[in-house]
Amino acid sequence: MIDRAGLAEFLWRRRESLQPEDVGLPRGRRRRTSGLRREEVASLCHMSTDYYARLERERGPQPSEQMIASIAQGLHLSLDERDHLFRLAGHNPPTRGASSEHISPGLLRVLDRLADTPAEIVTELGETLRQSPLGVALTGDTTGYTGPARSRGYRWFTDPATRELYAPEDHPFLSRMFVSGLRGIVTLRGPGSRAAHLADLLLAQSEEFRSLWKNHEIGIRPDASKRFVHPELGALELNCQTLLDPEQGHLLFVYTAVPGSESHDKLQLLSVIGTQALRSGNG
């Protein structure tokens, strides 16, 4: 059963405790509120201001689990806070660990500070949970896929367009790497896991995957240097730094270029192209 008073108070307290810079928002010169405004929280949670305001006023229908998950992520809640929010709303908390899509506040804070750098947060199955603006400019928005296609490894073997982003000479190695990585996750998570289901789908759909799966290769790691092929800028060679959230199993990938290199110059240009594209899309 929903605890409307408890839910309203918790949301209000959490909103009051957050500052704009905590969630990647500009402070502005004429700010008077001590925490975030309701409209700012609503935007972060992908809902209307009116809907969010009604929750803080102990009104409106019981929010769905999907809505509560969105609020928990928008407010940068810890796992304990997320679980508390679910219980206040009358729902059982989601599972924790590798199957969870709730990004830790610490990882979100790092990503929020990478507005001028291509970066993304992904699950162990290669499902993109969040991207920086320049990350979207580099690879396109990869957060909107649904079903098995959310996994980059799945798309690699089922959607030829996925490979266009990477240098052709790297394709054979990347195929082996994706198969090796999925093999390791299946072994780790077990036969009834999402990873095992993904492997079964690929075994049924891709001859290349079946051939590589038979080799039983394990432990093939990605190179620190990745070669991308951008549709407008051409080839970019970027270094990939990885930050792991050990509690959730999420990975933060940050892509940088050697200063003074051609790829570094192209990244600077990409930041301009990306900003123009975002403005055009919002117009």
C-alpha positions in Angstrom: 0.0 0.0 0.0 1.3 3.5 -0.9 2.4 5.7 1.9 1.4 9.1 0.4 2.7 11.2 3.3 6.0 9.4 3.5 6.5 9.4 -0.2 5.7 13.2 -0.4 8.1 14.0 2.4 10.9 11.8 1.1 10.7 13.4 -2.4 10.6 16.9 -1.0 13.6 16.2 1.3 15.6 14.7 -1.5 14.8 17.5 -3.9 15.8 20.1 -1.2 19.1 18.3 -0.6 20.3 18.4 -4.2 22.0 21.3 -5.9 22.0 21.9 -9.7 25.6 21.0 -10.1 24.9 17.7 -8.3 22.8 16.6 -11.3 24.7 18.4 -14.2 22.4 21.5 -14.3 23.6 25.1 -14.5 23.0 27.1 -11.3 22.0 30.4 -12.9 22.5 33.9 -11.4 19.0 34.5 -9.9 18.5 31.2 -8.1 16.7 31.6 -4.8 15.6 28.0 -4.0 17.9 26.0 -1.6 17.6 22.8 -3.7 16.2 21.9 -7.1 13.0 23.3 -8.4 10.1 20.9 -9.1 10.3 21.6 -12.8 14.0 20.6 -12.8 13.3 17.3 -11.0 10.4 16.6 -13.3 12.7 17.1 -16.3 15.3 14.9 -14.9 12.7 12.2 -14.2 11.1 12.6 -17.7 7.6 13.5 -16.4 5.4 16.6 -16.3 5.9 19.1 -13.5 2.2 18.8 -12.6 2.5 15.0 -12.1 5.6 15.4 -9.9 4.1 18.2 -7.9 1.0 16.1 -7.2 3.2 13.4 -5.6 4.8 16.0 -3.3 1.3 17.1 -2.4 0.1 13.6 -1.6 -2.2 13.6 -4.5 -2.7 11.7 -7.8 -2.8 8.0 -8.6 -0.3 5.5 -7.4 2.9 5.8 -9.5 3.9 2.8 -11.5 7.1 0.9 -10.9 8.5 2.4 -14.1 7.7 5.9 -12.9 9.3 5.3 -9.5 12.4 3.9 -11.2 12.6 7.1 -13.3 12.2 9.2 -10.2 14.9 7.3 -8.4 17.3 7.8 -11.2 16.5 11.4 -11.7 17.0 12.2 -8.0 20.4 10.3 -8.1 19.3 8.0 -5.3 21.5 5.4 -3.8 20.3 1.8 -3.9 19.1 1.9 -0.4 17.2 5.1 -1.1 15.8 3.7 -4.3 14.5 0.6 -2.4 13.0 2.9 0.2 11.2 4.9 -2.5 9.7 1.8 -4.0 8.3 0.7 -0.7 6.8 4.1 0.0 5.1 3.9 -3.3 3.7 0.5 -2.5 6.0 -1.6 -4.7 8.6 -4.3 -4.1 12.1 -3.0 -4.9 13.8 -4.3 -8.1 16.7 -6.7 -7.8 20.2 -5.5 -7.3 23.4 -6.5 -9.1 24.1 -7.0 -12.8 20.4 -7.1 -13.9 19.7 -3.8 -12.3 19.6 -0.7 -14.5 19.7 1.8 -11.7 22.9 3.8 -12.1 24.8 4.7 -8.9 24.9 8.4 -8.0 28.7 8.4 -8.1 28.8 7.1 -11.6 26.1 9.7 -12.7 28.1 12.5 -11.1 31.2 11.5 -13.1 29.2 11.3 -16.3 27.5 14.7 -15.7 31.0 16.3 -15.6 31.9 14.9 -19.0 29.7 17.1 -21.2 32.7 17.9 -23.5 33.9 14.2 -23.7 32.3 11.2 -25.4 31.2 8.9 -22.6 28.6 6.3 -21.9 27.4 4.0 -19.1 26.6 0.4 -20.2 25.5 -2.8 -18.6 27.7 -6.0 -18.7 25.6 -7.0 -21.8 26.5 -3.8 -23.6 23.1 -2.1 -23.1 23.6 1.7 -23.1 21.9 3.3 -20.0 23.2 6.9 -20.4 25.4 8.9 -22.8 27.1 12.2 -22.6 26.1 14.8 -25.3 29.3 14.2 -27.2 28.8 10.4 -26.8 25.6 10.8 -28.7 27.4 12.9 -31.3 30.0 10.1 -31.7 27.9 7.0 -31.9 24.3 8.2 -32.2 21.7 7.8 -29.5 22.0 4.1 -28.5 19.7 4.3 -25.5 16.4 3.9 -27.4 16.7 0.3 -28.5 14.3 -2.3 -27.0 14.5 -6.0 -26.4 17.6 -8.0 -27.3 18.7 -5.2 -29.7 19.6 -3.1 -26.6 22.8 -5.2 -26.4 25.6 -3.9 -28.7 26.9 -7.4 -29.1 23.5 -8.6 -30.3 23.2 -5.8 -32.8 26.8 -6.5 -34.0 25.6 -9.9 -35.3 22.1 -9.0 -36.4 22.2 -5.4 -37.7 24.9 -4.6 -40.3 24.6 -0.9 -39.7 26.2 -1.4 -36.2 29.5 -2.3 -37.8 29.7 0.9 -39.9 30.9 2.8 -36.9 34.1 0.8 -36.6 37.1 0.4 -38.8 36.5 -2.6 -41.2 39.9 -4.1 -40.3 38.9 -4.4 -36.7 35.6 -6.3 -37.4 37.0 -9.9 -37.0 38.6 -9.1 -33.7 35.5 -7.3 -32.4 33.4 -10.3 -33.4 35.6 -12.6 -31.4 35.6 -10.2 -28.5 31.8 -10.0 -28.3 31.5 -13.8 -28.4 34.2 -14.3 -25.8 32.6 -11.7 -23.5 29.2 -13.1 -23.8 30.6 -16.6 -23.2 32.1 -15.4 -19.9 28.9 -13.8 -18.7 26.8 -16.8 -19.5 29.2 -19.0 -17.4 29.1 -16.4 -14.6 25.3 -15.9 -14.6 24.1 -19.4 -15.4 21.8 -21.1 -17.9 18.7 -19.2 -16.9 20.2 -15.7 -17.2 19.5 -12.9 -19.7 23.0 -13.6 -21.1 22.1 -17.2 -21.8 18.9 -16.1 -23.5 20.9 -13.7 -25.6 23.4 -16.4 -26.6 20.5 -18.7 -27.6 19.0 -16.0 -29.8 22.3 -15.4 -31.6 23.0 -19.1 -32.0 19.6 -19.3 -33.9 20.1 -16.1 -35.9 23.8 -15.7 -36.9 26.0 -18.2 -38.6 29.1 -16.1 -37.8 28.2 -16.2 -34.1 27.6 -20.0 -34.2 31.0 -20.5 -35.8 32.8 -18.4 -33.2 30.8 -19.8 -30.3 32.1 -23.3 -31.2 35.7 -22.1 -30.6 35.0 -21.5 -26.9 37.4 -18.6 -26.7 37.4 -16.7 -23.4 39.2 -13.7 -22.0 39.5 -11.6 -25.2 39.8 -8.1 -23.9 39.0 -4.9 -25.9 42.0 -2.8 -27.0 42.6 0.4 -25.1 42.6 2.2 -28.5 39.4 2.1 -30.6 39.1 3.2 -34.2 35.7 4.8 -35.0 34.4 5.8 -38.4 32.2 8.9 -38.0 29.7 9.5 -40.9 30.9 13.2 -41.2 34.4 13.3 -39.8 35.8 10.0 -41.0 38.3 7.9 -39.0 39.0 8.7 -35.3 41.4 6.8 -33.1 40.4 7.2 -29.5 41.6 5.8 -26.2 39.0 4.2 -24.0 39.2 4.5 -20.2 36.9 2.3 -18.2 35.4 2.8 -14.7 33.6 -0.1 -13.1 30.8 0.1 -10.6 31.5 -3.1 -8.7 28.2 -3.2 -6.9 26.0 -2.9 -10.0 28.4 -4.2 -12.7 27.9 -1.1 -14.8 30.8 0.3 -16.9 31.6 3.9 -17.7 33.5 4.3 -21.0 35.3 7.6 -21.6 36.8 8.2 -25.0 39.7 10.7 -25.4 42.2 11.5 -28.1 46.0 12.3 -27.9 46.3 16.1 -27.7 47.6 17.5 -31.0 46.6 14.5 -33.0 44.2 14.6 -36.0 41.6 12.7 -33.9 41.9 15.3 -31.2 41.1 18.0 -33.7 38.2 16.0 -35.0 36.8 15.6 -31.4 36.9 19.4 -31.1 34.9 19.7 -34.3 32.6 16.9 -33.2 31.7 19.0 -30.1 30.6 21.8 -32.4 28.7 19.5 -34.8 27.0 17.7 -31.9 25.9 21.0 -30.3 24.4 22.2 -33.5 22.6 18.9 -34.0 21.1 19.1 -30.6 20.0 22.7 -31.1 18.5 21.7 -34.4 16.7 18.7 -32.9 15.3 20.9 -30.1 14.1 23.6 -32.5 
